[in-house]
Amino acid sequence: MTVREMLAEMQTEVRTTDLQPGRAAELLNHLTALLGNINTEIREADMDYAKVLLVLLEQDEAASRAKIRAETTPEYSRKREARDAKELCKELVGSLKYFLRSQAEEMRLSR
């Protein structure tokens, strides 16, 4: 299972189930661990994209045209997907943190 598939699965679980605090904490731990993998993917994808852009620039192509051409490559698509995965992961982390804080506050007030 890819990181993107794991994120999509967790996103669906958060959105469609009656999430319990224990499971939310478990998902939060898993997501924060995945951030490291996502950062590694971003770093590698950025490097691959930079190599493609450099090749196009070395072909005496105008910088703006080379950039546009480079943004149509699979390397750029990989770079965008990795950044989008990080953004989704960060949003899910924030959402779960908020959920857990509100659950803790609710428990505190019910005492």
N, CA, C and O atoms as a GROMACS GRO file, in nm:
protein
  444
    1MET      N    1   0.085  -0.118   0.000
    1MET     CA    2   0.000   0.000   0.000
    1MET      C    3   0.089   0.124   0.000
    1MET      O    4   0.185   0.133   0.077
    2THR      N    5   0.057   0.219  -0.087
    2THR     CA    6   0.138   0.341  -0.095
    2THR      C    7   0.097   0.439   0.014
    2THR      O    8  -0.007   0.424   0.078
    3VAL      N    9   0.182   0.538   0.034
    3VAL     CA   10   0.153   0.641   0.133
    3VAL      C   11   0.024   0.714   0.095
    3VAL      O   12  -0.059   0.743   0.181
    4ARG      N   13   0.007   0.742  -0.032
    4ARG     CA   14  -0.114   0.811  -0.077
    4ARG      C   15  -0.239   0.729  -0.047
    4ARG      O   16  -0.341   0.783  -0.005
    5GLU      N   17  -0.231   0.599  -0.068
    5GLU     CA   18  -0.344   0.510  -0.038
    5GLU      C   19  -0.372   0.507   0.112
    5GLU      O   20  -0.488   0.507   0.154
    6MET      N   21  -0.266   0.503   0.192
    6MET     CA   22  -0.285   0.505   0.338
    6MET      C   23  -0.353   0.635   0.382
    6MET      O   24  -0.444   0.633   0.464
    7LEU      N   25  -0.307   0.746   0.326
    7LEU     CA   26  -0.367   0.875   0.361
    7LEU      C   27  -0.515   0.879   0.321
    7LEU      O   28  -0.599   0.926   0.398
    8ALA      N   29  -0.545   0.830   0.203
    8ALA     CA   30  -0.684   0.830   0.156
    8ALA      C   31  -0.771   0.743   0.247
    8ALA      O   32  -0.884   0.779   0.278
    9GLU      N   33  -0.717   0.629   0.288
    9GLU     CA   34  -0.790   0.539   0.377
    9GLU      C   35  -0.817   0.605   0.513
    9GLU      O   36  -0.928   0.597   0.566
   10MET      N   37  -0.716   0.671   0.567
   10MET     CA   38  -0.732   0.739   0.696
   10MET      C   39  -0.829   0.856   0.682
   10MET      O   40  -0.911   0.880   0.772
   11GLN      N   41  -0.821   0.928   0.574
   11GLN     CA   42  -0.911   1.041   0.550
   11GLN      C   43  -1.056   0.992   0.546
   11GLN      O   44  -1.144   1.055   0.604
   12THR      N   45  -1.080   0.881   0.480
   12THR     CA   46  -1.214   0.824   0.473
   12THR      C   47  -1.261   0.781   0.611
   12THR      O   48  -1.376   0.805   0.648
   13GLU      N   49  -1.173   0.719   0.687
   13GLU     CA   50  -1.209   0.674   0.822
   13GLU      C   51  -1.246   0.792   0.911
   13GLU      O   52  -1.344   0.787   0.985
   14VAL      N   53  -1.167   0.898   0.904
   14VAL     CA   54  -1.193   1.016   0.987
   14VAL      C   55  -1.327   1.080   0.947
   14VAL      O   56  -1.403   1.127   1.031
   15ARG      N   57  -1.354   1.080   0.818
   15ARG     CA   58  -1.472   1.147   0.766
   15ARG      C   59  -1.600   1.066   0.785
   15ARG      O   60  -1.707   1.124   0.807
   16THR      N   61  -1.592   0.934   0.776
   16THR     CA   62  -1.715   0.855   0.769
   16THR      C   63  -1.747   0.770   0.891
   16THR      O   64  -1.853   0.708   0.896
   17THR      N   65  -1.660   0.766   0.989
   17THR     CA   66  -1.688   0.681   1.105
   17THR      C   67  -1.706   0.765   1.231
   17THR      O   68  -1.667   0.882   1.236
   18ASP      N   69  -1.766   0.702   1.331
   18ASP     CA   70  -1.777   0.765   1.463
   18ASP      C   71  -1.644   0.739   1.533
   18ASP      O   72  -1.627   0.637   1.600
   19LEU      N   73  -1.554   0.831   1.517
   19LEU     CA   74  -1.417   0.814   1.564
   19LEU      C   75  -1.408   0.818   1.716
   19LEU      O   76  -1.458   0.911   1.780
   20GLN      N   77  -1.346   0.718   1.772
   20GLN     CA   78  -1.323   0.713   1.916
   20GLN      C   79  -1.188   0.776   1.948
   20GLN      O   80  -1.097   0.771   1.864
   21PRO      N   81  -1.172   0.836   2.066
   21PRO     CA   82  -1.045   0.903   2.099
   21PRO      C   83  -0.922   0.812   2.088
   21PRO      O   84  -0.816   0.857   2.044
   22GLY      N   85  -0.935   0.688   2.127
   22GLY     CA   86  -0.821   0.596   2.117
   22GLY      C   87  -0.777   0.575   1.974
   22GLY      O   88  -0.658   0.574   1.943
   23ARG      N   89  -0.875   0.556   1.886
   23ARG     CA   90  -0.844   0.537   1.744
   23ARG      C   91  -0.789   0.667   1.684
   23ARG      O   92  -0.700   0.663   1.599
   24ALA      N   93  -0.842   0.781   1.726
   24ALA     CA   94  -0.792   0.909   1.676
   24ALA      C   95  -0.645   0.927   1.714
   24ALA      O   96  -0.565   0.973   1.633
   25ALA      N   97  -0.610   0.892   1.837
   25ALA     CA   98  -0.471   0.902   1.881
   25ALA      C   99  -0.382   0.808   1.801
   25ALA      O  100  -0.269   0.842   1.767
   26GLU      N  101  -0.433   0.690   1.772
   26GLU     CA  102  -0.358   0.592   1.692
   26GLU      C  103  -0.333   0.647   1.551
   26GLU      O  104  -0.222   0.639   1.499
   27LEU      N  105  -0.437   0.703   1.490
   27LEU     CA  106  -0.423   0.762   1.357
   27LEU      C  107  -0.326   0.880   1.359
   27LEU      O  108  -0.246   0.896   1.266
   28LEU      N  109  -0.334   0.961   1.464
   28LEU     CA  110  -0.244   1.076   1.476
   28LEU      C  111  -0.098   1.031   1.482
   28LEU      O  112  -0.012   1.090   1.416
   29ASN      N  113  -0.070   0.928   1.559
   29ASN     CA  114   0.067   0.875   1.567
   29ASN      C  115   0.113   0.823   1.431
   29ASN      O  116   0.226   0.848   1.390
   30HIS      N  117   0.025   0.753   1.362
   30HIS     CA  118   0.059   0.697   1.232
   30HIS      C  119   0.086   0.810   1.131
   30HIS      O  120   0.181   0.802   1.053
   31LEU      N  121   0.003   0.912   1.133
   31LEU     CA  122   0.020   1.023   1.039
   31LEU      C  123   0.150   1.100   1.064
   31LEU      O  124   0.220   1.137   0.969
   32THR      N  125   0.183   1.123   1.189
   32THR     CA  126   0.307   1.196   1.217
   32THR      C  127   0.429   1.113   1.175
   32THR      O  128   0.531   1.168   1.134
   33ALA      N  129   0.418   0.981   1.187
   33ALA     CA  130   0.528   0.896   1.140
   33ALA      C  131   0.538   0.901   0.987
   33ALA      O  132   0.649   0.898   0.932
   34LEU      N  133   0.425   0.908   0.920
   34LEU     CA  134   0.425   0.915   0.774
   34LEU      C  135   0.486   1.044   0.721
   34LEU      O  136   0.538   1.047   0.609
   35LEU      N  137   0.481   1.150   0.800
   35LEU     CA  138   0.537   1.278   0.755
   35LEU      C  139   0.685   1.265   0.718
   35LEU      O  140   0.731   1.330   0.624
   36GLY      N  141   0.757   1.183   0.790
   36GLY     CA  142   0.898   1.160   0.758
   36GLY      C  143   0.914   1.097   0.621
   36GLY      O  144   1.001   1.137   0.543
   37ASN      N  145   0.831   0.998   0.591
   37ASN     CA  146   0.835   0.933   0.459
   37ASN      C  147   0.798   1.032   0.348
   37ASN      O  148   0.858   1.032   0.241
   38ILE      N  149   0.700   1.113   0.376
   38ILE     CA  150   0.655   1.211   0.277
   38ILE      C  151   0.765   1.314   0.251
   38ILE      O  152   0.789   1.353   0.137
   39ASN      N  153   0.832   1.358   0.357
   39ASN     CA  154   0.942   1.455   0.339
   39ASN      C  155   1.054   1.396   0.256
   39ASN      O  156   1.114   1.466   0.175
   40THR      N  157   1.084   1.268   0.275
   40THR     CA  158   1.186   1.202   0.194
   40THR      C  159   1.144   1.198   0.048
   40THR      O  160   1.225   1.224  -0.041
   41GLU      N  161   1.019   1.165   0.023
   41GLU     CA  162   0.966   1.161  -0.114
   41GLU      C  163   0.973   1.299  -0.178
   41GLU      O  164   1.008   1.311  -0.296
   42ILE      N  165   0.939   1.403  -0.103
   42ILE     CA  166   0.945   1.539  -0.156
   42ILE      C  167   1.089   1.574  -0.195
   42ILE      O  168   1.113   1.630  -0.302
   43ARG      N  169   1.182   1.542  -0.107
   43ARG     CA  170   1.322   1.573  -0.135
   43ARG      C  171   1.369   1.504  -0.264
   43ARG      O  172   1.434   1.566  -0.348
   44GLU      N  173   1.336   1.376  -0.279
   44GLU     CA  174   1.378   1.301  -0.398
   44GLU      C  175   1.307   1.352  -0.524
   44GLU      O  176   1.369   1.364  -0.630
   45ALA      N  177   1.179   1.382  -0.512
   45ALA     CA  178   1.103   1.432  -0.626
   45ALA      C  179   1.152   1.570  -0.669
   45ALA      O  180   1.161   1.598  -0.789
   46ASP      N  181   1.185   1.655  -0.574
   46ASP     CA  182   1.240   1.787  -0.606
   46ASP      C  183   1.372   1.774  -0.683
   46ASP      O  184   1.396   1.848  -0.779
   47MET      N  185   1.454   1.681  -0.641
   47MET     CA  186   1.583   1.662  -0.708
   47MET      C  187   1.563   1.611  -0.851
   47MET      O  188   1.630   1.658  -0.944
   48ASP      N  189   1.472   1.516  -0.869
   48ASP     CA  190   1.446   1.464  -1.004
   48ASP      C  191   1.390   1.573  -1.095
   48ASP      O  192   1.427   1.583  -1.212
   49TYR      N  193   1.300   1.654  -1.041
   49TYR     CA  194   1.244   1.764  -1.120
   49TYR      C  195   1.353   1.866  -1.156
   49TYR      O  196   1.357   1.914  -1.269
   50ALA      N  197   1.439   1.897  -1.062
   50ALA     CA  198   1.547   1.993  -1.088
   50ALA      C  199   1.639   1.943  -1.199
   50ALA      O  200   1.688   2.022  -1.280
   51LYS      N  201   1.663   1.813  -1.202
   51LYS     CA  202   1.746   1.756  -1.308
   51LYS      C  203   1.681   1.775  -1.445
   51LYS      O  204   1.748   1.810  -1.542
   52VAL      N  205   1.550   1.751  -1.453
   52VAL     CA  206   1.477   1.769  -1.579
   52VAL      C  207   1.483   1.915  -1.622
   52VAL      O  208   1.509   1.945  -1.739
   53LEU      N  209   1.459   2.005  -1.528
   53LEU     CA  210   1.462   2.148  -1.559
   53LEU      C  211   1.601   2.190  -1.606
   53LEU      O  212   1.614   2.269  -1.700
   54LEU      N  213   1.703   2.140  -1.542
   54LEU     CA  214   1.840   2.174  -1.581
   54LEU      C  215   1.870   2.129  -1.723
   54LEU      O  216   1.932   2.202  -1.800
   55VAL      N  217   1.827   2.009  -1.759
   55VAL     CA  218   1.848   1.959  -1.895
   55VAL      C  219   1.781   2.053  -1.995
   55VAL      O  220   1.840   2.087  -2.098
   56LEU      N  221   1.660   2.093  -1.967
   56LEU     CA  222   1.589   2.183  -2.058
   56LEU      C  223   1.657   2.320  -2.067
   56LEU      O  224   1.665   2.378  -2.175
   57LEU      N  225   1.706   2.370  -1.955
   57LEU     CA  226   1.776   2.498  -1.956
   57LEU      C  227   1.907   2.490  -2.033
   57LEU      O  228   1.947   2.585  -2.100
   58GLU      N  229   1.973   2.376  -2.024
   58GLU     CA  230   2.101   2.358  -2.095
   58GLU      C  231   2.082   2.344  -2.245
   58GLU      O  232   2.179   2.356  -2.321
   59GLN      N  233   1.960   2.320  -2.288
   59GLN     CA  234   1.932   2.311  -2.432
   59GLN      C  235   1.908   2.450  -2.492
   59GLN      O  236   1.846   2.464  -2.597
   60ASP      N  237   1.959   2.552  -2.423
   60ASP     CA  238   1.946   2.691  -2.467
   60ASP      C  239   1.802   2.733  -2.486
   60ASP      O  240   1.769   2.810  -2.576
   61GLU      N  241   1.717   2.682  -2.400
   61GLU     CA  242   1.576   2.720  -2.403
   61GLU      C  243   1.556   2.835  -2.305
   61GLU      O  244   1.624   2.841  -2.202
   62ALA      N  245   1.467   2.924  -2.336
   62ALA     CA  246   1.437   3.035  -2.246
   62ALA      C  247   1.389   2.977  -2.112
   62ALA      O  248   1.321   2.875  -2.108
   63ALA      N  249   1.425   3.044  -2.004
   63ALA     CA  250   1.396   2.994  -1.871
   63ALA      C  251   1.246   2.972  -1.849
   63ALA      O  252   1.205   2.869  -1.794
   64SER      N  253   1.166   3.068  -1.891
   64SER     CA  254   1.021   3.054  -1.869
   64SER      C  255   0.964   2.938  -1.950
   64SER      O  256   0.877   2.865  -1.902
   65ARG      N  257   1.011   2.922  -2.071
   65ARG     CA  258   0.963   2.812  -2.155
   65ARG      C  259   1.012   2.677  -2.101
   65ARG      O  260   0.937   2.579  -2.101
   66ALA      N  261   1.136   2.673  -2.054
   66ALA     CA  262   1.190   2.550  -1.997
   66ALA      C  263   1.110   2.509  -1.874
   66ALA      O  264   1.083   2.391  -1.853
   67LYS      N  265   1.073   2.607  -1.792
   67LYS     CA  266   0.996   2.578  -1.672
   67LYS      C  267   0.858   2.522  -1.708
   67LYS      O  268   0.813   2.425  -1.647
   68ILE      N  269   0.794   2.583  -1.805
   68ILE     CA  270   0.663   2.534  -1.848
   68ILE      C  271   0.674   2.393  -1.904
   68ILE      O  272   0.591   2.307  -1.872
   69ARG      N  273   0.775   2.368  -1.985
   69ARG     CA  274   0.795   2.236  -2.042
   69ARG      C  275   0.825   2.133  -1.931
   69ARG      O  276   0.775   2.021  -1.935
   70ALA      N  277   0.906   2.173  -1.834
   70ALA     CA  278   0.940   2.083  -1.723
   70ALA      C  279   0.817   2.049  -1.639
   70ALA      O  280   0.808   1.940  -1.582
   71GLU      N  281   0.723   2.143  -1.631
   71GLU     CA  282   0.602   2.120  -1.551
   71GLU      C  283   0.503   2.026  -1.618
   71GLU      O  284   0.398   1.997  -1.562
   72THR      N  285   0.535   1.979  -1.736
   72THR     CA  286   0.450   1.881  -1.805
   72THR      C  287   0.508   1.740  -1.795
   72THR      O  288   0.455   1.648  -1.858
   73THR      N  289   0.612   1.723  -1.719
   73THR     CA  290   0.680   1.593  -1.709
   73THR      C  291   0.628   1.511  -1.591
   73THR      O  292   0.568   1.565  -1.498
   74PRO      N  293   0.652   1.381  -1.596
   74PRO     CA  294   0.616   1.294  -1.482
   74PRO      C  295   0.689   1.334  -1.353
   74PRO      O  296   0.636   1.315  -1.244
   75GLU      N  297   0.809   1.388  -1.366
   75GLU     CA  298   0.885   1.430  -1.248
   75GLU      C  299   0.814   1.543  -1.174
   75GLU      O  300   0.810   1.546  -1.051
   76TYR      N  301   0.757   1.636  -1.249
   76TYR     CA  302   0.683   1.744  -1.186
   76TYR      C  303   0.556   1.691  -1.122
   76TYR      O  304   0.518   1.733  -1.012
   77SER      N  305   0.490   1.600  -1.190
   77SER     CA  306   0.367   1.541  -1.135
   77SER      C  307   0.397   1.470  -1.003
   77SER      O  308   0.321   1.482  -0.907
   78ARG      N  309   0.507   1.397  -0.999
   78ARG     CA  310   0.548   1.329  -0.875
   78ARG      C  311   0.575   1.430  -0.764
   78ARG      O  312   0.538   1.409  -0.649
   79LYS      N  313   0.641   1.538  -0.801
   79LYS     CA  314   0.671   1.644  -0.704
   79LYS      C  315   0.543   1.703  -0.647
   79LYS      O  316   0.532   1.721  -0.526
   80ARG      N  317   0.447   1.734  -0.732
   80ARG     CA  318   0.318   1.791  -0.687
   80ARG      C  319   0.242   1.692  -0.599
   80ARG      O  320   0.185   1.729  -0.496
   81GLU      N  321   0.239   1.565  -0.641
   81GLU     CA  322   0.168   1.464  -0.563
   81GLU      C  323   0.227   1.452  -0.423
   81GLU      O  324   0.153   1.438  -0.325
   82ALA      N  325   0.358   1.456  -0.413
   82ALA     CA  326   0.424   1.447  -0.283
   82ALA      C  327   0.390   1.567  -0.196
   82ALA      O  328   0.362   1.551  -0.077
   83ARG      N  329   0.392   1.685  -0.252
   83ARG     CA  330   0.357   1.805  -0.176
   83ARG      C  331   0.209   1.804  -0.135
   83ARG      O  332   0.174   1.846  -0.025
   84ASP      N  333   0.123   1.757  -0.224
   84ASP     CA  334  -0.019   1.746  -0.191
   84ASP      C  335  -0.042   1.645  -0.080
   84ASP      O  336  -0.127   1.666   0.007
   85ALA      N  337   0.033   1.535  -0.082
   85ALA     CA  338   0.022   1.434   0.023
   85ALA      C  339   0.063   1.493   0.157
   85ALA      O  340   0.000   1.466   0.260
   86LYS      N  341   0.169   1.574   0.157
   86LYS     CA  342   0.213   1.637   0.281
   86LYS      C  343   0.107   1.732   0.334
   86LYS      O  344   0.080   1.734   0.454
   87GLU      N  345   0.047   1.809   0.245
   87GLU     CA  346  -0.057   1.902   0.286
   87GLU      C  347  -0.177   1.828   0.346
   87GLU      O  348  -0.230   1.868   0.450
   88LEU      N  349  -0.218   1.720   0.282
   88LEU     CA  350  -0.329   1.640   0.334
   88LEU      C  351  -0.294   1.581   0.470
   88LEU      O  352  -0.376   1.582   0.562
   89CYS      N  353  -0.173   1.531   0.483
   89CYS     CA  354  -0.127   1.473   0.609
   89CYS      C  355  -0.129   1.578   0.720
   89CYS      O  356  -0.177   1.551   0.830
   90LYS      N  357  -0.079   1.696   0.691
   90LYS     CA  358  -0.077   1.803   0.791
   90LYS      C  359  -0.219   1.843   0.831
   90LYS      O  360  -0.245   1.869   0.949
   91GLU      N  361  -0.310   1.849   0.735
   91GLU     CA  362  -0.448   1.884   0.765
   91GLU      C  363  -0.514   1.777   0.852
   91GLU      O  364  -0.588   1.809   0.945
   92LEU      N  365  -0.488   1.650   0.821
   92LEU     CA  366  -0.544   1.542   0.902
   92LEU      C  367  -0.486   1.546   1.044
   92LEU      O  368  -0.559   1.523   1.140
   93VAL      N  369  -0.358   1.573   1.057
   93VAL     CA  370  -0.295   1.584   1.189
   93VAL      C  371  -0.363   1.695   1.269
   93VAL      O  372  -0.399   1.676   1.385
   94GLY      N  373  -0.380   1.811   1.206
   94GLY     CA  374  -0.446   1.922   1.274
   94GLY      C  375  -0.588   1.890   1.314
   94GLY      O  376  -0.632   1.925   1.424
   95SER      N  377  -0.660   1.824   1.227
   95SER     CA  378  -0.798   1.786   1.255
   95SER      C  379  -0.806   1.689   1.372
   95SER      O  380  -0.891   1.703   1.460
   96LEU      N  381  -0.718   1.590   1.373
   96LEU     CA  382  -0.719   1.492   1.482
   96LEU      C  383  -0.676   1.556   1.615
   96LEU      O  384  -0.731   1.522   1.720
   97LYS      N  385  -0.581   1.647   1.610
   97LYS     CA  386  -0.540   1.717   1.734
   97LYS      C  387  -0.657   1.796   1.790
   97LYS      O  388  -0.682   1.795   1.911
   98TYR      N  389  -0.729   1.865   1.703
   98TYR     CA  390  -0.845   1.942   1.746
   98TYR      C  391  -0.952   1.850   1.804
   98TYR      O  392  -1.010   1.880   1.908
   99PHE      N  393  -0.977   1.738   1.737
   99PHE     CA  394  -1.075   1.641   1.784
   99PHE      C  395  -1.038   1.591   1.923
   99PHE      O  396  -1.123   1.585   2.012
  100LEU      N  397  -0.912   1.555   1.943
  100LEU     CA  398  -0.869   1.502   2.072
  100LEU      C  399  -0.876   1.608   2.182
  100LEU      O  400  -0.913   1.578   2.295
  101ARG      N  401  -0.841   1.733   2.148
  101ARG     CA  402  -0.854   1.840   2.246
  101ARG      C  403  -0.999   1.862   2.286
  101ARG      O  404  -1.029   1.880   2.404
  102SER      N  405  -1.087   1.861   2.190
  102SER     CA  406  -1.228   1.883   2.221
  102SER      C  407  -1.286   1.766   2.301
  102SER      O  408  -1.371   1.787   2.387
  103GLN      N  409  -1.241   1.646   2.273
  103GLN     CA  410  -1.285   1.530   2.351
  103GLN      C  411  -1.236   1.540   2.496
  103GLN      O  412  -1.311   1.511   2.589
  104ALA      N  413  -1.112   1.583   2.513
  104ALA     CA  414  -1.056   1.599   2.648
  104ALA      C  415  -1.132   1.707   2.724
  104ALA      O  416  -1.162   1.692   2.843
  105GLU      N  417  -1.162   1.818   2.656
  105GLU     CA  418  -1.236   1.926   2.719
  105GLU      C  419  -1.377   1.880   2.756
  105GLU      O  420  -1.428   1.914   2.864
  106GLU      N  421  -1.439   1.805   2.669
  106GLU     CA  422  -1.572   1.753   2.696
  106GLU      C  423  -1.572   1.661   2.820
  106GLU      O  424  -1.662   1.667   2.903
  107MET      N  425  -1.470   1.577   2.830
  107MET     CA  426  -1.458   1.487   2.944
  107MET      C  427  -1.434   1.569   3.073
  107MET      O  428  -1.490   1.537   3.178
  108ARG      N  429  -1.352   1.673   3.063
  108ARG     CA  430  -1.322   1.757   3.180
  108ARG      C  431  -1.449   1.826   3.230
  108ARG      O  432  -1.473   1.832   3.350
  109LEU      N  433  -1.528   1.876   3.139
  109LEU     CA  434  -1.650   1.948   3.176
  109LEU      C  435  -1.759   1.856   3.227
  109LEU      O  436  -1.846   1.899   3.303
  110SER      N  437  -1.756   1.732   3.188
  110SER     CA  438  -1.860   1.638   3.233
  110SER      C  439  -1.837   1.587   3.374
  110SER      O  440  -1.924   1.519   3.430
  111ARG      N  441  -1.723   1.616   3.433
  111ARG     CA  442  -1.694   1.570   3.569
  111ARG      C  443  -1.757   1.654   3.671
  111ARG      O  444  -1.741   1.628   3.790
   0.00000   0.00000   0.00000
